[in-house]
Amino acid sequence: MKSDGRMKKRFKARKRAKFNLLIVFILILVVVFFSLNVIRSVNPSFLLTGNYRLFTLDFNKQEFLLKSGLNFRYKSIQEETTKPVFSEVPSVPEVRKKVYIYNTHQKEEYADYNVYDGALALKEYLNEHNIDAIVEDTDITAEVHKNNYTYSQSYRVTKELILKHMSNDISLYIDLHRDSSNKNITTATIGEASYAKMMFVVGGKHETYMENYRVAEELNKMIKNLNSSLSRGLLLRKSSSYNQEVSGNILLIELGGPYNTKEEVNNSLKMLAQAISNYLEE
């Protein structure tokens, strides 16, 4: 009889121990689950810096109870709701890239066109790529005469204009010129169409000229990716700066020559607009 009693006591003790172990295990799971939800609710700035002043909790009681299976009433309401609710998301205005185009030598002529007309055409082609463009319409030649500047001193006028338009909103500043070389040098034939070749000129007479060189090199690469025949490459002139000391994003492009036609120039300007778009998207 005593042996049976001891056996029953041992059995009850083991059963109680298993039950207690199960309770402890459940409590541990609850504590871990609760702790993880609290940690997720802590302000990330506090976790990164340890600054107690930044300690805040973004704790959603209903969501916690729903995940734990304890809020049956809330869960049933959620299940009965079948109609989706959409909140209106405010639209974010699109940020358009901007390019400032000017002609230091505004009266440079093509066969039936001039560089100012080319600047206006480039603006239209850039607009087609969703890029805003500003074309400088100041009569630069008149300003040069007004100040008794020489032809080479035209850059004094355009420097003032660049500084006037200097803005973080403008991604590129393009000084569009025309070269003086013969047509066989300034013209490329691609398929059945003729194009005016372009050359990027960098002034090395300032300390930061390599910034301009890198931008010119990247844009020249974009041109060559479209068709290598369009590019005459890069030319570094150590004797001039071409106002490029003002910004690393100032480019001087010599497009075509005096014998190139409007059609040839515009064919190339379309390709230039595409290359600029590719460059600004990088």
N, C-alpha and C positions, 0 to 999 in steps of 0.2 A: 504493500500500500504506500509506504513511504517512497519507494522507488518510482511508482506511478506519479506521485505528487511532484517529485523533483523533475521528472520528465516534462510534465505539463508546464511547470514554471520555466524550464529552459526553453520550451517551445514558444511560450508567451513572450519571453525576453527577446528571443531571436526575431519574433514577428514584430515586436515593438521597435527593435533596433532597425529592422528593414524599413518600417514605416517612417521612423525618424530620419533615416538616411534619404528616403524619398522626399520627405518634406524639405530637408536641407538642400537637396539637388534642385527642387522646384524653386526654392527661395533664391538660390544662386542664379538660376536662369532668369528669374524676374529682375534681380539686381543688375545683371549684365545687360539685359534688354533695356531696362530703364536708363542705365548709365550711358549706353550707346546713343539713345535718343536725346539725352541731355547734352552729350558731347556734340552731336550734330547741331544742336540748337544754340551752342555758344557762339558768340561773335568771333569770326575768324581772325579779326585784328587782335583780339585778346590772346588767342592761341599762339599767334606769331610773335607778339611783342611781350606778352606777360604783364602788360600794364593793367592793373586791376580796375582802373577808371574806364577801360573799354569793355569791361565784363557786362554782357547783356545776354538774355536768353530769349530766343524766338521759339517758344514752346507752345505747340498746338494741342490742347488737351483732348479735343474731339478726335483728332487724327491719331494720337497716342492710344486712346481707349479703343478706337476702331481697329488698329493694328494688333492690339493685345487680345481682341475678341471679347472685351468686357462691356462695350457699349452697344448692346444689341438693339436698343431702341433707335439710336442714331443710324446704325447699319441698315435697319429695315427701312428707314426713311430714305436713305441713299438708294437702296435697291428699287424703291417705288418711283423714284424720280427718273423718268425716261427722257424728258425733253432736255437736250443739251443747252447750256447757258454759255453764250459767247460774250466776252467783254471786248469792247472796242479798243483796239490798239492804236495809239496815236502814230500817225505817219511821220517818218523821219525825212526831212528835206534832203534831196540828192545834192551831194557836193560835186560841182563840176570843176574840172581843171581849167586854168586860165593861161593864155599865152599872150605876151605883148610883142607886137611886130612893128618894126620901124625901119626906115631907110636913111642911113646917114648921108648917102649920096642919092638923094631922092629923084634926081633927073637922069639917072643912068638909063639909057635907051636900048631896047632890043630892036629887031627889024621892024616890028609893027606894034610895039608894046613898051612899057617901062616898068621899073622895079616897084614903083608905088602901086601900079595896077596889079602887079604880081602879089603884093602884100594883101590887097583887098581880096584877090582870088584865094589866097592861102587861108584867109579868115573864113571864107565860105566852106572850104573843104574841111577845115577843122571843126566847124559847126556840125557838119555831117557825122563827125565822130563824137559828138556830144562834148566838145571842148570849146569853151568860150575864148574868144580872141579879141584883142584890142589893137586896132591899127592907128598908129600915130598920124594925125592929119595936119599937124603944124607944117607950115611952109618953111622947111628947114633951109632951103636955098636962100629965101628972103632973109631969114635970120642971120645967115652967114654974111650976106652982103651988108645987112644993117649994122653988124658989129665989125665990119672990115676984116673978117677972118679970111685966111687963105683956104683953098679947097681941102687941104689936109687938116685944117683946124675945124672942120665941120663937126668933129667928134666932141668939141666943147659944147656945141648946141645940144647934141643928142645925150650927152652926159647929164645935163640939167633935166632933160625930159625923162630919162631913166629914173633919176632920183625922185622926180615928181610922182612917178607911177610905182615906185618901189613898194612892194607889199608881199606879205607871206602867202597871199592868195594866188600870186602869179608863179607858175612853175618854171616857165622858160621865157627868156628875152631873146628875140631873134632879130638881128640886123641883116636884112636881106639886100644883097648886092648883086652886081653883074660883073663877070670877069671881062677882060679885054682880048682874050685869045681868039684864034681863028676857029671857024665852025667845026672843022674836022677834029679839033681838040675838045670842044664843048658840047658835042652832040653824040648821042648813042641811039642805035636802032635796035628796038626790041620787037620781034615779030614784024609786023607791017607798020609800026608806029615809030616816030622819032621823038626823042626826049632830050631836054637840055641837061647836061651833066652838072653835078654840084660838088663843091669843094668846101671843106670846113677849115676856117682860118682861125688860128689861136695866136694871140699876142703874148709874147714871152717877156715883155718889159715890165713885169710886176711879180712880186714874190709868190702869189697864190695862183699862178697861171696853170699849174697842174690840175687844179679843180676844174677849170674850163676845158682843159685838154681831155680829162676823163669823161666829161659830159659829151663833148664833141665826138670822142671815140665811141661812146655807147650809141649815140644817134647814128653815126656813120655805120656802125655794125647793123643797126636796124635797117638802114637803107640797103646795105649789101645783102642782107637776108631776103629783101624783096627782089632785088636784081643787082648783082655786082657791077653791071655795066653803068649804072647810074652815078656811081661815086668816082670822084677824082682823088679821094683820100683826104688826109689832113695836112695842113701846111702850118708850121710853127715859125712865126716871124719875131725874132728877138728884139727887133728895133722898135716895135709898137706894142700898145696895150689894147687899143680898140675899146676902151672903157670897160674891159673885162675885169679890171681890178675892183670894180664896184660889186660884182657878184659872180660866183662860180657858175651860175646858170645863164650867163650871157653868151650867145653864140653868134658868130659872123659866118654867114653862108653866101658863097659866091655861086650863083645859079646861072648857068649858060653864059653866052657872050653876045656881042653886038649883032651877030648874024642869025641868032635863033629867033624863031617865030613865036607868036602868042600861043599857038597850039602846042609847040614843043615845050614851052615854059610851063603851061598849065598841066600838061601830061606829067611833068616832073613834080609840080606842086601837089598834085593829088597823091603821088607816091610819098612825098615828104610829109603830108598830113597823116598818112597811114603810119609812117615810121614814128612820128611824134606821138601818135596815139599808143603805139606798141611800147614806146619808151616810158610814157607816163603811167601805163598800166602795170609796169614792173614793180 
